[in-house]
Amino acid sequence: MSFHDFKYCWENFVDNQGMPFRCWKKVHRNYKFVLRKLNEILRNMNLLSEKTFNYHFGNQLRVKKPQGRRRTYLCYKLKLPNETLVKGYFINKKKNHAEIRFINKIRSLNLDQTQSYKITCYITWSPCSYCAGKLVALVKSCPHLSLQIFTSRLYCHWLWKNQAGLRYLWKINISVLVMKEPEFADCWDNFVNHQSRCFKPWEKLTQYSNSTERRLLRILRINRTDLFLAQSSEQDPGLNDLVDAIKRLFLDAHRPRD
């Protein structure tokens, strides 16, 4: 409560006998202190704990028992035209995947169709075929929306429909890349209540990332040069035309012949 809140409460809910409200010492200083602490608490409530991040974003192929099933967490950063960042995360809920909840959130923002937007997602499991189709529909409905997905692990990558979903995302310029140390560190900095502690890579993080990347490349049927260009184009927009040309060549090479 601020000074004005206390004054209103005094005048409307206190038998003050006509006496004016007189505040006590340090009311303004105490208000600022409590407000700052409350904002810190609310901010931390919207962040992942270190334990949650390390377990669910861990890119190990298997976890030791009796640990529970690793859930899908999707953390996103939406860059608005004025350079402001909108951040948040979603978790799988019963009959409602994290990707679908994310899509509903973006649609609810009613983004200006004439403006350009960029979204970066960090996700624990790559999208299933159903969610891949919904992500494609989202981007198609907003032509100036750029979406890039970094995944820690590949979800049921042996199923042909999930493989087709990943290729479909790439086909319409939604790049799906494997999280490596820089992406894990950025996710840690933006979405974890780390108490100012720096991200510390777990054992064999790079080895697991490289293994997952090789598997993804086999699914996408592209080489590391194409992948490097896709990653580099995020830092250098001038490479976008080159990346698009390579993707067209890739798609032409795998298009069925008449």
Beta strands, then each sheet from edge to edge (+ up, - down):
strand 1: 73-79
strand 2: 85-91
strand 3: 117-125
strand 4: 145-153
strand 5: 175-178
sheet 1: 2+ 1- 3+ 4+ 5+
end
